[in-house]
Amino acid sequence: MSRALWVLTFLLAVGCSESLPPASAVTDLRAVSARVDVEGAPGRANPSPGEAVEVSILVIDRGAAPSEDPNVPALTPPPLEWAFVACVPAPTLFGPPICQTPIEPCDGCVGTPPADPLDLPVLRFQVPPAETLDEAQAESVVVQGAICANGPPSQDAILQFILGETDDLDACEDPQNEGRFITVEIPIEEDPDDPNLHPEIASVTLNGAAWPPPYDQGVPRTAPRTGCRADLEGLPDAERIAHPVAGGPSSTINLFVTAESLQSYVRDDEALIEEIQVSWLSDAGSFDRSFSFITDPARSVLTPWDPPSDAPEDGLLVRLTFVIRDGRGGSDEVQRGLCILPPAPNGSPP
């Protein structure tokens, strides 16, 4: 049963207590990023009134165990269904946004079920004209709804959620299915002549070197959590042993952004430079922090990651996700993988 609420406002705030795992630990279904792209304007992060947008929601989960059915691959995250509403928010003084006026049509807002089981939510709609936003005193538009694993969301619960009734709601028709309520707040562009652009992750390195294959460009959703040793076969020794071993020393992960990622801008007549927030996420092992910040003139940040203490003989595939946000609506993300093997009994590379 899931009653979790995720609000993606492009500056993610997460509170933790000692009884909860750190925000960097991926132990269940999570929506961790919502990227907004303006149609016909590559790189733009915030739309102006009347422009068409595409909202892509990144959903992650702990790696799936190998499937017992050879005809059904492991899938991480599991097959998803979703239902969203795009809207102009009501004027509020505090709390999450509340939908006031629906924006229609919204292509992709309902995926029940999606045409492809590998699909993640991608929504497309047109921002209302300036007159409509001004009348509602709206400086943003909002997407609200829910995602569910292995079944449809609850339409009644989504309606209550959109109306601001967030207590004791199950996101899914079947309360046993894992689900999440999501709110994406999309700022309207403040200065069309100097638009906010998405920051961009230039590269992510491991222990001062290029990320080792075979997961140096991402991890297939169909890759099972265990059994990755076979994926290392045929790699040169230098690339194979670049993957940490279970219980081994900390690795250092360095994330680089492009030189253009930290934009200068003016707010209230004050010249400012963006600060990039980095979210570190891993479904095994541990980071010593959940968030870092890149501030001018730096263009990179480094953090340690500890491999898990043990791994099966056939290897443990660890999924790592890195999300950056500029605090004004821009974001980027990449995913990488590591195959963790147990240490060799004789101390030689596994």
Residue pairs with C-beta under 8 A, 6 or more apart in sequence:
1 170
1 175
1 176
2 29
2 170
2 171
2 172
2 175
2 177
2 178
2 179
2 180
3 168
3 169
3 170
3 171
4 171
4 180
4 181
5 96
5 166
5 180
5 181
5 183
6 30
6 31
6 180
6 181
6 182
6 183
7 96
7 182
7 183
7 185
8 31
8 33
8 34
8 57
8 182
8 183
8 184
8 185
9 183
9 184
9 185
10 34
10 185
10 187
10 325
10 326
10 327
10 328
10 329
10 330
10 331
11 277
11 325
11 327
12 32
12 277
12 279
12 323
12 325
14 23
14 290
16 22
16 23
16 290
21 27
22 286
22 287
22 290
23 279
23 290
23 291
24 279
24 280
24 281
24 282
24 286
24 287
24 289
24 290
25 282
25 283
25 286
26 60
26 61
26 62
26 281
26 282
26 283
26 319
26 321
27 62
27 283
28 61
28 62
28 178
29 59
29 60
29 61
29 77
29 78
29 147
29 149
29 178
29 179
29 180
30 59
30 60
30 61
30 180
30 281
31 57
31 58
31 59
31 147
31 180
31 182
32 58
32 59
32 60
32 279
32 281
32 321
32 323
32 333
33 57
33 58
33 323
33 331
33 333
34 55
34 56
34 57
34 58
34 143
34 182
34 184
34 331
35 55
35 56
35 58
35 198
35 331
35 332
35 333
36 45
36 46
36 47
36 53
36 54
36 55
36 184
36 186
36 329
37 44
37 53
37 54
37 56
38 44
38 45
38 46
38 47
38 48
38 51
38 52
38 53
39 51
39 52
39 53
39 54
40 52
41 51
41 195
43 197
43 198
44 189
44 195
44 196
44 197
44 198
45 195
45 196
45 197
45 198
45 326
45 328
45 329
45 330
45 331
46 186
46 187
46 188
46 189
46 190
46 195
46 196
46 328
46 329
46 330
47 53
47 127
47 141
47 186
47 188
47 189
48 127
48 188
48 189
48 192
49 127
49 128
49 129
49 130
49 132
49 133
49 188
50 126
50 127
50 128
50 129
50 130
51 126
51 127
52 124
52 125
52 126
52 127
53 124
53 125
53 126
53 127
53 186
54 122
54 123
54 124
55 121
55 122
55 123
55 124
55 143
55 184
55 186
56 120
56 121
56 122
57 120
57 121
57 122
57 123
57 147
57 182
57 184
58 120
58 321
58 323
58 333
59 77
59 80
59 120
59 121
59 147
60 76
60 77
60 281
60 283
60 319
60 321
60 335
61 76
61 77
61 78
61 149
61 283
62 76
62 225
62 283
63 74
63 76
63 223
63 224
63 225
63 283
63 284
63 317
63 318
63 319
64 74
64 75
64 76
64 78
64 224
64 225
65 74
65 224
65 225
65 226
66 74
66 224
66 225
66 226
66 227
67 73
67 74
67 224
73 222
73 224
74 222
74 223
74 224
74 225
75 117
75 118
75 221
75 222
76 219
76 221
76 223
76 225
76 319
77 149
77 221
78 149
78 150
78 178
79 113
79 117
79 149
79 150
80 111
80 114
80 119
80 120
80 121
80 147
80 148
80 149
81 111
81 112
81 113
81 114
81 147
81 148
81 151
81 152
81 153
82 110
82 111
82 112
82 114
82 121
82 145
82 146
82 147
82 148
82 153
83 109
83 110
83 111
83 112
83 145
83 146
83 152
83 153
83 155
83 158
84 106
84 109
84 110
84 121
84 123
84 143
84 144
84 145
84 146
84 182
85 99
85 102
85 106
85 109
85 143
85 144
85 145
85 158
85 162
86 102
86 103
86 104
86 106
86 109
86 123
86 125
86 141
86 142
86 143
87 99
87 100
87 101
87 102
87 103
87 141
87 142
87 143
87 144
87 162
88 99
88 100
88 101
88 103
88 128
88 132
88 133
88 136
88 138
88 141
88 142
89 97
89 98
89 99
89 100
89 136
89 138
89 140
89 141
89 142
89 185
90 97
90 98
90 99
90 100
90 136
91 136
91 137
91 138
92 98
95 164
96 164
96 166
96 183
97 140
97 142
97 144
97 183
97 185
98 162
98 163
98 164
99 142
99 144
99 162
99 163
100 136
101 128
101 132
101 136
103 125
103 126
103 127
103 128
103 141
104 125
105 125
106 123
106 124
106 125
107 123
107 124
107 125
108 121
108 122
108 123
108 124
109 123
109 125
109 143
109 145
111 119
111 121
112 152
112 153
113 152
118 221
118 222
121 147
123 143
127 133
127 141
127 188
128 141
133 139
133 141
133 188
138 188
139 187
139 188
140 185
140 186
140 187
140 188
141 186
141 188
142 183
142 184
142 185
142 186
143 182
143 183
143 184
143 186
144 158
144 161
144 162
144 181
144 182
144 183
144 184
145 153
145 158
145 161
145 162
145 181
145 182
146 153
146 154
146 157
146 158
146 161
146 171
146 172
146 179
146 180
146 181
146 182
147 153
147 171
147 179
147 180
147 182
148 171
148 172
148 173
148 177
148 178
148 179
149 172
149 177
149 178
149 179
150 177
150 178
151 172
151 173
151 174
151 177
152 172
152 173
153 171
153 172
153 173
153 179
154 169
154 170
154 171
154 172
154 173
157 169
157 170
157 171
157 181
158 171
158 181
160 166
160 169
161 169
161 181
166 181
169 181
170 179
171 179
171 180
171 181
172 178
172 179
186 329
187 328
187 329
189 195
189 196
190 196
190 267
191 265
191 266
194 265
194 266
196 263
196 265
196 326
196 328
196 329
196 330
197 260
197 263
197 330
198 326
198 330
198 331
198 332
199 257
199 258
199 261
199 262
199 274
199 276
199 324
199 325
199 326
199 330
199 331
199 332
200 257
200 258
200 260
200 261
200 332
201 255
201 256
201 257
201 322
201 324
201 332
201 333
201 334
202 256
202 257
202 258
202 299
203 210
203 255
203 256
204 211
204 253
204 254
204 255
204 256
204 322
204 334
204 336
205 211
205 253
205 254
205 256
206 212
206 242
206 251
206 252
206 253
206 338
207 242
207 251
207 252
208 252
208 254
209 242
210 216
211 336
212 235
212 239
212 240
212 242
212 243
212 338
213 235
213 239
214 231
214 232
214 235
214 337
215 231
215 317
215 336
215 337
215 338
215 339
216 336
218 334
218 335
218 336
218 337
219 317
219 319
219 335
219 336
219 337
223 231
223 317
223 337
224 317
225 316
225 317
226 312
226 314
226 315
226 316
226 317
227 314
227 315
227 317
228 314
228 315
228 316
228 317
228 337
228 339
229 313
229 314
229 315
229 339
229 341
230 314
230 315
231 315
231 317
231 339
232 240
232 243
232 315
232 339
232 341
237 349
240 349
241 349
241 350
243 338
243 339
243 340
243 341
244 251
244 307
244 338
244 340
245 307
245 311
245 340
245 341
245 342
245 343
245 350
246 307
246 308
246 309
246 310
246 311
246 316
246 340
246 341
246 342
246 343
247 307
247 308
247 309
247 310
247 343
248 307
248 343
250 304
250 305
250 306
251 304
251 305
251 306
251 307
252 302
252 303
252 304
252 305
253 280
253 302
253 303
253 304
253 305
253 320
254 300
254 301
254 302
255 278
255 300
255 301
255 302
255 322
255 324
256 299
256 300
257 276
257 294
257 299
257 300
257 324
258 299
259 299
261 274
261 276
261 294
261 299
261 324
261 326
262 273
262 274
262 275
262 276
262 294
262 295
262 296
262 299
262 326
263 273
263 274
263 326
264 271
264 272
264 273
264 274
265 271
265 272
265 273
265 274
265 328
266 272
273 295
273 296
274 326
274 327
274 328
274 330
275 293
275 294
275 295
275 296
275 326
275 327
276 293
276 294
276 295
276 324
276 325
276 326
277 291
277 292
277 293
277 324
277 325
277 326
277 327
278 291
278 292
278 293
278 294
278 301
278 322
278 323
278 324
279 290
279 291
279 321
279 322
279 323
279 324
279 325
280 287
280 289
280 290
280 291
280 292
280 303
280 305
280 320
280 322
281 320
281 321
281 322
281 323
282 305
282 318
282 319
282 320
282 321
283 318
283 319
283 320
284 308
284 316
284 318
284 340
285 305
285 306
285 307
285 308
285 318
285 340
286 305
286 306
287 303
287 304
287 305
287 306
288 303
288 304
288 306
289 303
292 301
292 303
293 301
294 300
294 301
294 324
305 320
307 318
307 338
307 340
308 316
308 318
308 340
310 342
311 340
311 341
311 342
312 342
313 341
313 342
315 339
315 340
315 341
316 339
316 340
316 341
317 337
317 338
317 339
317 340
318 337
318 338
318 339
318 340
319 335
319 336
319 337
320 335
320 336
320 337
320 338
321 333
321 334
321 335
322 333
322 334
322 335
322 336
323 331
323 332
323 333
324 331
324 332
324 333
325 331
341 350
342 350
343 350
344 350
